[in-house]
Amino acid sequence: RAARSPKMMENKVFLSFTFYSTILILKMYVVAIITGQVRLRKKAFANPEDALRNGGLQFCREDPDVERCRRAHRNDMENIFPFLFLGAIYSLLDPSPAVARIHFFIFCMGRIIHTIAYLLRLRAPTRSVAYGVAQLPCFSMALQILLATTPYW
């Protein structure tokens, strides 16, 4: 059993943030694995050495399905990385644990639904709505961070 910092274990908001952040990072790994599997299935490799290993240089090419997976992954990076910063700082502001958990849950579910909508090509505006809903807690956390730090600028 890993040693735990007693102070960190007292911060229920940070523990909730850690849980949801870990779920999101695992989700990003899953999207990366899916991208690799689609590359193999479609024989569409980004690098000549991979194409040569899998049938020849003609397979060093782009594929619309691979590109869709890559866009989903890139969108995760553009949104989850800022969440990791905002959530960590927000956790230090001593917010209500219940309110913080709602923030983290909404973001996490929004991102999961966004990815599902992206990869399964769900009908519009499913993906856009999921994106927008996930942005709400980020804007809320950013605003609260700014309000808490404004006296120090």
N, C-alpha and C positions, 0 to 999 in steps of 0.2 A: 504494500500500500504506500502510495506516494506521500511524502510529507506535505502538509498543508499549512499555509500561512493563516494563523487565526484571524488576522485582520481582514484578509481577503474573504474568508469564509463567512464573515459577519455581514459583508455587503451583498445582500440578497439580490439587489438590482444588477450588480456586476456578474453574479452567478447566472442570473437569467440571461443577461447579454451574452455571456460565454456559451451557454447552451444553444441559443438561437444562431449565434455566429458560427458555431461548429457545424450545425445542421446546414447552414448556407455554404460553408466551405466544402463540406462533403457533397452537396448538390453540384457545386462547380466541378469537383472531381468526376462525378457521374457524367456530366455533360462532356467533359474531356474524353472520357472512355467511350461514350456514345459516338463522338466525333471520329475517334480512331476506328471504331467498328464500322461506321459508315464508309470511311476511307477504304477499308479492306474490302467491304462488300461491293462497293462501286468501282474499286481499282482506280482511285484518284488520289495520287500521292503528291505531296508538296515538294519532295526532294528526289533528285535523280537516283540516289543510292537505294531509296525505298522502292522506287518504281522498278529498278533493275532486279531487285530481290523478289519482286512480285510480278514478274512477267515481261518487263521491258520498259524502255524509255517512253514508249507511247502512253504509259500510264502515269507519267509525270504531267498532270493536268488538273484543271479545276473541274468541280462537279457542283451543280446547284444544291444538291442535298448536303454535301459536305460544307458548302458555303453557308447554308442555313444554320447548321450546327455551330459553325465558327461565329456567326453573328450572334447567336444566342449566348455563346460563351463570352464574347466581347461585351455584350450588353450586361452580363453579370459583373464583369470586371469594372465596368463604368459605374455600376450602382452599388455593388456589395462592398467594394473597397471604401468608398466614402461612408457607408453605413458603419463599417468597422471603426473608423475614426470617431464619427459622431456618437455612436453608441457607447464607446469607451469613455469619452469625455462626459457625456450625459450621465453615465453611471456614477461619476465622481461628484455630481451636483446634489446628491441625496434626494432624488425624486421619490415619489410614492412608488413602492414596489409594484403595486397593482397597475398603476398607470404606465410605468416603464414596461412591464410585461406585455401590456396591450400594444404599446409601440413596437416592441420587438416581434411579437406574434404577427401583427398586421404586415410588417415589412417582410418577414419570412414567408408568410403564406402568399403574399403578393408576388414575390419572386418565384416561388415554386409554381404558382399558377401561370405566371408569365412564361416560364421555361416550357411548361407542358403545352401551353397555347402555341408557342413558337415551334417546338419540335413536331407537334401533331397537326400543325396548320389549322388550328381551331378558327372558326369563323370570326371575323372582325365584328365588334371591337374588343373581343375577349382579351387579347394581349395588351392592347392600349389601356383598357380599364385596369387590368392587373398592375401594369406599370404605374399608372396614376395613383392607385390606392397605396402602393408601396412607397410612393414618394411622400405621402402625407406625414407619416411619422418621422421621416428624415427632416422635412421642413420644420416640424414641431420641435424636434430635438435641436436643430440648428438655431432656431429662434430662442429657445430656452438657454442654450449655451451663450449666445450673443448677449442676451439680457443679463445673464449672470456675470459675464466678463466685461461688459461695457464700462464699469467704473475703472477698469485697469488699462484702458487703451490710452 
